[in-house]
Amino acid sequence: MLKYLIMIIFLTPLCFLSSCWWLVHSLMFLSSFIFMICAYSYADLNMISYYFGVDYFSYSLILLSFWICSLMITASGSVYLFSYHSNFFIFMVLILMIMLYCSFASLSLLSFYIFFEASLVPTLLLILGWGYQPERLQAGVYLIFYTLIASLPLLLVLFSVYDFANTLYFPLLFDFGSYYFMFYIFMILAFLVKMPMFLVHLWLPSAHVEAPISGSMILAGVLLKLGGYGIFRVMKVISYLGLKFNYFWLSLGLSGGVIVSFICFRQVDLKSLIAYSSVAHMSMVIGGLMTMNLWGCVGSLSLMIGHGLCSSGLFCLSNIIYERLGSRSLLINKGMINLMPSMALWWFLLSSSNMAAPPSLNLVGEVGLLNSIMSWSSLSFLVLIFLSFFSAVYTLYMYSYSQHGSYYSGVYTCSLGYLREYHLLLLHWLPLNILCLKGEYFFV
């Protein structure tokens, strides 16, 4: 595990050399390909070294972080072109990658917690340094306070776990039985805020709207997955209490997903529409993880990876339009098929993946999650029907509203995409739809 970590750490000095942007970019892609082909077995922890190691769940998520971080650099070409402190920007991306890598690969709950929190700092700096509007300061404060206030009790709980079990090493943890109720709440709350669950989701749309494209990509692509990964890891300790109280989070998450879908219909900002749709998708993941069965765990993993690629790609598309027109409002971004006809195909491909149409990975994940939630309670189909239906509705609304109609007369007659942008979109869409062919990989 350390060899990949050292590889990223040794990339950081390159950031401070002039005109090494594309070199670091290529080396990031190279490291993700090297990580992709490393041999490991499904069954157990692999590549163990110094409290780092991967299993099936964390391997997939580390690969996703490598991929999204490499694509962040591709998407932020304007930072390099206009020299907006591009060296410091790429340094921030690498630091973020190191934090994500360590949090997914750590085998101790405490080191996971430390890196989990440390990943907030580079994200905050990305939003504050390269965001668009002056409100980014308020969005950054929202982000920090929501996540920190929820996760400080988790730190106290980790101390009591260590006091009780004398270890925080994942494989040695055991079920604490009916320890006490607040222990369960504190253990899980930090991750539910990070997911984010409905009622504690308000930091997400504001952070997305103010963040630069790279910030939105990493937030939607990887940082929301830290919450799901954390729940998966700590469920082992609180499974007895989980059997008693998980129904509350499950029902709140699913009904919240439906309410958020209604909020999506009312959005006029492209970015905030995509951000709210993330909350709706993550509510399914919360539901799947809370059932604590195998379908739920592997279904949530595949939906997390599918959503990471799909949501990130949609943010890239909204940014491409924003760079042309200087606005993300759906009132101005109408009739885009006239302005950028070649982009309409990409809008269609990524929107169809967003509503879990075959052959996307989101479909594999959602089928698994439908299975697990229905096996938990057959009555939940009432909510799941609405959740699936409305996800198609707001995605179609976004696609048809932005691509069709008479376009705003103040814009150019036609605008082509750059090769960099098509490349970026292809690298989001291709893994998302190719992985569907390898469905058994997610349901071992």
Protein Blocks (a to p, Z undefined) as FASTA:
>chain_A
ZZmmmmmmmmmmmmmpghilmmmmmmmmmmmmmmmmpccdfklcchieehiacdfklmmm
mmmmmmmmmmmmmmmmmmmmnopokllmmmmmmmmmmmmmmmmmpcbfklmmmmmmmmmm
mmmmmmmmmmmblmlmmmmmmmmmmmmmmmmmmmmmmmmmmmmnopabfklpccebjmbf
klmmmmmmmmmmmmpcghilmmmmmmmmmpcfklmmmmmmmmmmmmmmmmmmmmmmmmmm
mmmmmmmmmmmmmmmmmmmmmmmmmpcbfklmmmmmmmmmmmmmmmmmmnopaklmmmmm
mmmmmmmmmmmmmmmmmmmmmmmnopabfklmgoklmmmmmlmmmmmmmmmmmnopacdf
klmmmmmmmmmmmmmpmklmmmmmmmmmmmmmmmmmmmmmmmgccddfkbcfbdcddfkl
mmmmmmmmmmmmmmmmmmmmmmZZ
